[in-house]
Amino acid sequence: MRLNSPQINLITRACMKASRSLIRDFGEIENLQVSTKGPGDFVTSADKRTEKIIIDELQKAHPDYGIVTEESGIINKYNLDNRWIIDPIDGTLNFLNGIPQFAISIAYEENSEVKCGVIFNPIMNEMFCAEKGNGSYLNNSRIRVSNKKKINDALIVTGGPKGASKIKDKIFSEYINVSKNVSNVRKFGSAALDIAYVACGRFDGYWQRELNYWDIAAGIIILKEAGGYLDFFDTENDSPIKKNILATNSHIHNDLSELIFKKDIE
């Protein structure tokens, strides 16, 4: 029987409450495409509204906890021991275009370690959650990573470079090398869901550069508790929020790492 901590219960409640307005907002997207109101402004307000609902819910229970968020920045900076890491809409471009591949992502961090997290796709009604030592779940069913061991059989997902990226050539070069040596590569547009999909075995591995910590904080614990492995590479010490991530089912981790660093698998 799965026993949830107060933190995971609180996160789940915040996700469900925030998702109601987010589902309504998503239903308005199709109308916005032909209206004079800027869709980008609409998404920004949806982002902020979702974040405010989450923050209000979490602060009711723990007003002194630190919060790291995409829209509001850092709240209660002095508290580094207990922090919520929030991404109100991970996959905003998908959201903006009416594609139901986006998620609310919330993690709880204690003494710099992620202890539990939830990634919730409200349109698909899929909630991925995990807490340390208690396994990973999708809608109350236990999930585990895939058992695939050969890199050339693996289905990999990535995010590719953002429009403003200054290292597009490097990222495209990695993509070419990986795609030549695996079964296929997908690009779905939500880092949080990409990691969750590795955790439940839909993908075998995932890598991406130039992410923010709030994109993947909840995914860290969900993947680990599902038996996966992840690490961060080419870390910039002066930008602790920025992350380059490699996440896999563990079996193909070394092989995928070698491909990213330009070594062909024989």
GIMO-V283079 format. One line per field, one symbol per residue. phi: phi as a letter, one per 40 degrees, with the letter a starting at -180 (. if undefined). burial: 1 if it has 9 or more other ideal C-beta (glycine too) atoms within 8 Angstrom, else 0. A space follows every 50 residues. Layout:
phi=???
burial=???
This chain:
phi=.cbccdcccccdccccccccccccccccdccccbbccccccccdccdccc cccccdcccdcbccccbbbcccgbbfdccccbbcbbbcbchcccdccgcc baacbbbbbbfgbccaabbbccccfbbcaabdgbgbbbfgbcbaccbcbb ccccbbbabgccdcccbdccccccdcccccbbcabbbbgaddcdcccccc gcbcaaaacgcbdccbdccdccccccgcbaabbfcbccbcccbbbbbacg cbccccdccccgbccc
burial=00001011111111111110111011011001000000100110011111 10111011100000111111000011001001111111111101110011 11111111100001111111110000111111000111000010100100 10011111001000101000111110111011001101111111111111 10111111111111111111111111011100100000000111111111 0110111111000010
